[in-house]
Amino acid sequence: MKRILQSPILTLIFLVLCGTIGFSILTMMPTVQQNNQKITNLSGQIDRTEQIRNERETKSQYLKSDDYLEREARIKLNYKKQGEEVVFVYKKPYTSPTISASSSSTDFTPGIPASASYVEQWLHYLWGTY
């Protein structure tokens, strides 16, 4: 038995077997790395898909709720509860001031003449007239 284990043929067979296994492992490493990258990408896609599903589930539950139905009835059907008063608040549209070519850049004050003094301009700002 001892003589068989120390034989050069058995050592050569063992080295060839180790070399074959090592070569197989080295050729499979890029494939393993690509598969690991694909797994990582798919895990990210699964997380994003679950997040979207959760958002849609939450929105679906809201659309089935009484709060949503009441809100839509108020907006689209002008619904109001008994004893409730509705008040509409309208914003005045913003109009940009016009700049004439004759006014200087330091006297840019819409509605106030360029000849007005600083005191008159302040009075106009504070009280709306001067």
C-alpha positions as CSV (number, residue, x, y, z in Angstrom):
1,M,0.0,0.0,0.0
2,K,2.8,2.4,0.9
3,R,4.5,1.6,-2.3
4,I,1.4,2.4,-4.4
5,L,0.9,5.8,-2.7
6,Q,4.6,6.7,-3.4
7,S,4.5,5.7,-7.0
8,P,5.3,8.5,-9.6
9,I,2.4,7.4,-11.8
10,L,-0.2,8.0,-9.1
11,T,1.4,11.4,-8.4
12,L,1.3,12.3,-12.1
13,I,-2.4,11.3,-12.2
14,F,-3.2,13.3,-9.1
15,L,-1.4,16.4,-10.6
16,V,-3.3,16.1,-13.9
17,L,-6.6,15.7,-12.0
18,C,-5.8,18.8,-9.9
19,G,-4.8,20.8,-13.0
20,T,-8.0,19.8,-14.8
21,I,-10.2,20.8,-11.8
22,G,-8.3,24.1,-11.4
23,F,-8.7,24.9,-15.2
24,S,-12.4,24.2,-15.0
25,I,-12.8,26.5,-12.1
26,L,-10.9,29.3,-13.8
27,T,-12.9,29.0,-17.0
28,M,-16.2,29.1,-15.0
29,M,-15.4,32.2,-12.9
30,P,-16.5,34.8,-15.6
31,T,-19.8,33.0,-16.0
32,V,-20.3,32.9,-12.2
33,Q,-19.5,36.7,-12.0
34,Q,-22.0,37.4,-14.8
35,N,-24.7,35.4,-13.1
36,N,-24.1,37.2,-9.8
37,Q,-24.4,40.5,-11.6
38,K,-27.6,39.4,-13.3
39,I,-28.9,38.2,-9.9
40,T,-28.1,41.7,-8.4
41,N,-29.9,43.4,-11.3
42,L,-32.9,41.2,-11.0
43,S,-33.1,41.8,-7.2
44,G,-33.1,45.5,-7.8
45,Q,-35.9,45.1,-10.4
46,I,-37.9,43.0,-8.0
47,D,-37.5,45.7,-5.3
48,R,-38.7,48.4,-7.7
49,T,-41.6,46.3,-8.9
50,E,-42.7,45.6,-5.3
51,Q,-42.5,49.3,-4.5
52,I,-44.7,50.2,-7.5
53,R,-47.1,47.4,-6.6
54,N,-47.4,48.7,-3.0
55,E,-48.0,52.3,-4.3
56,R,-50.7,51.1,-6.7
57,E,-52.3,49.0,-3.9
58,T,-52.3,52.1,-1.6
59,K,-53.8,54.2,-4.4
60,S,-56.4,51.5,-5.2
61,Q,-57.5,51.4,-1.5
62,Y,-57.7,55.2,-1.5
63,L,-59.8,55.2,-4.7
64,K,-62.2,52.7,-3.0
65,S,-62.5,54.8,0.2
66,D,-65.3,57.1,1.2
67,D,-62.9,60.1,1.5
68,Y,-62.1,59.9,-2.2
69,L,-65.8,59.6,-3.2
70,E,-66.7,62.6,-1.1
71,R,-63.8,64.6,-2.5
72,E,-64.7,63.8,-6.1
73,A,-68.4,64.6,-5.4
74,R,-67.4,68.0,-4.0
75,I,-65.2,68.8,-7.0
76,K,-67.1,67.4,-9.9
77,L,-70.7,67.5,-8.7
78,N,-70.5,70.6,-6.5
79,Y,-71.7,68.5,-3.5
80,K,-71.9,70.2,-0.1
81,K,-73.1,68.8,3.2
82,Q,-76.2,70.1,4.9
83,G,-75.6,73.3,6.8
84,E,-72.2,73.8,5.1
85,E,-71.3,77.0,3.3
86,V,-69.0,77.0,0.3
87,V,-66.6,79.9,-0.2
88,F,-64.6,80.4,-3.5
89,V,-61.3,82.2,-3.3
90,Y,-60.0,83.5,-6.6
91,K,-56.4,84.7,-7.0
92,K,-55.9,87.9,-9.0
93,P,-53.8,87.1,-12.0
94,Y,-50.3,88.4,-11.9
95,T,-49.5,91.1,-14.5
96,S,-45.9,92.0,-15.1
97,P,-45.0,95.7,-15.0
98,T,-44.2,97.3,-18.3
99,I,-40.8,99.0,-18.8
100,S,-40.6,102.0,-21.0
101,A,-37.4,102.7,-22.9
102,S,-37.1,106.2,-21.4
103,S,-37.0,105.1,-17.7
104,S,-33.6,104.3,-16.3
105,S,-32.8,101.1,-14.6
106,T,-32.6,102.7,-11.1
107,D,-36.1,104.1,-11.4
108,F,-37.9,100.9,-12.1
109,T,-41.1,101.5,-10.1
110,P,-44.4,100.7,-12.0
111,G,-47.0,103.4,-11.6
112,I,-44.7,106.0,-10.1
113,P,-43.3,108.8,-12.2
114,A,-39.6,108.8,-12.7
115,S,-39.5,112.4,-11.4
116,A,-40.9,111.4,-7.9
117,S,-38.6,111.8,-5.0
118,Y,-37.6,108.9,-2.8
119,V,-40.0,110.0,-0.1
120,E,-42.9,110.0,-2.5
121,Q,-41.8,106.6,-3.8
122,W,-41.8,105.2,-0.2
123,L,-45.2,106.8,0.5
124,H,-46.5,105.1,-2.6
125,Y,-45.1,101.7,-1.5
126,L,-46.5,102.0,2.0
127,W,-49.9,103.5,1.4
128,G,-50.5,102.9,-2.3
129,T,-50.7,106.7,-3.1
130,Y,-48.4,109.7,-2.6
